[in-house]
Amino acid sequence: MWDESDVRLVPLEWLKPHEQIKTRNRDKLLDMTKRWQGYTKPLIVDQVTGAILDGHHRHAIAVLLELKRIPVICVDYLGDESITVDVWPGCGIDSLTKQEVLEMSFSDDLFPPKTSRHTIADHLPPIHISLDILKLEGNLQP
């Protein structure tokens, strides 16, 4: 279980997606993010590489809004055995490893949407970090 103290603001450019997004889902979330004027849920990323494990749509919104920083919870992806990866039914591949996820995040390609299915603790702490704060550069914490 995580709480607000586990949330960090990291530079947007450090994050590496491994999967495409669904434009319609992004657009719905973009509308909500603008209405809330902030992020209400952090991304989950590998603490070593910056690979995004959960939050590709939130990342895509940050790119569209030209944010400088984004709220994340960093995890030990390779070392934490409680974090597992599988594939979504019907995604077109039979299996996926953590190493393959990391390799894709460093490649010039991306898996199709809803390929990887990570098992990570479900509870993310509720947050509200304003878009104004996320537009600032530097190490300021909310």
N, C-alpha and C positions, 0 to 999 in steps of 0.2 A: 504494500500500500504506500502510496506517495501522498505528500501534502504540498502546500504552496512553497515551502522552503526548498523543495527539490526542483522547482522551475527556474531555469536560467534563460537569459536573453543571449542569443548567439547571433553572429553576423549571418545574414541571409546567404551570402556567397559560400559559406562553409558547408551548407547542406547539400546533399546529393540524392536526388530521387532515383529510384530503380524501376518505377512503374508509371505508365501513362495514367491520365485521369479521364473521367467522364465530364465533358464540357458542361452538360446540363447540371450535374451535381455541383460543379464548381460555381456556376452562375447563381444557383440557389444559395449556396453558402456565402458567396460574395455579397449578395443582397442583405443577408442576415448580418454579416460582419460590418457592413456599412451602417445598418440600422443600429446595431449595438455600439458602433464606434470603437470596436476593439475585438481582441481575441478572448474567447471564453474557454478555450481548451488548448493545452500545449501539444506539440508534436512529440513523438517518441523517436529518438535517434540513437545511433551507435556513438558512444562517447569517444571512440578512437578515430573513426573515419568520417563522421557526420552523415552517414547513410540514413535516410529516412525509413523508418520501419512502420510508422503510423502517422498519417497526416499529409499525404500528397496533395490533397485538395487545398488544405490550409497553406501549404507551401506555394501552390500555384496562385493563390489569392495574394500572398505577400509579394510575389513577382509582379503581378498586375498592378498592385498598389504602390510598387516601388519602395517597399519598406526596407529599412537598413538592418533591422534585427527582428527576431522571431522567438516566441517563447517555446522552450523545449524541456523535456526530461531526458537526460542522457543515461543510457544503460550500457552494461558490458555485454554486448550482443553475442560475441563468440564464447565468452566465459560463463555466462549465466545460463545454466542448463534448464531453468524454468521457462526461458524464452524459446519457443519452438517455431518452426516455419513449415507450412504445408502449402498445398495449392487449393484454390477454389474449384469445385466441381465444374466441368465444362470449359475450363480455361485453355485447354489444348495441350497441356503437358501433364505428365504423371506425378512428378515429384520435383522438389526444389530444395537446395541446401542453403544454409546460412552463407557459405562461401560464394555460392552462385549469386545470391542477393547482393553481396558486397562487390563482386566483380561487375555486375550489371550497373551498380551505382557509379562505378569509375569508367564505364564504357561510354561510347557515343550513342548507345541504343537504350531502349527501355522495354521492359516487359509490357504486354497489353494490360489495360485496366483489370483489376480484380484477378491477378495471377497469384500473388503471394498472400498467404493467410497466416499471419503471425498470432501466436498465443502468448499474450503478455497480460500482466495484471489488468483487469478491466477498469479499475477505479482510477480515473484521472482527477486531480483536484480541480474544483471550480476556480476559475481565475477571471479577472477582467483586467487586461492590459490595454490601455488606449492606443489607438492608431497613432496619435500624436507622439507617444513615447516610442513606438516601434519605428517611427520615421527618423528618429535621432540616431546619430552615430555614436559610438563609444561604449563604455562598459556600465552605464547607469542602469541600476536595477529598479524595477517599479516599487 
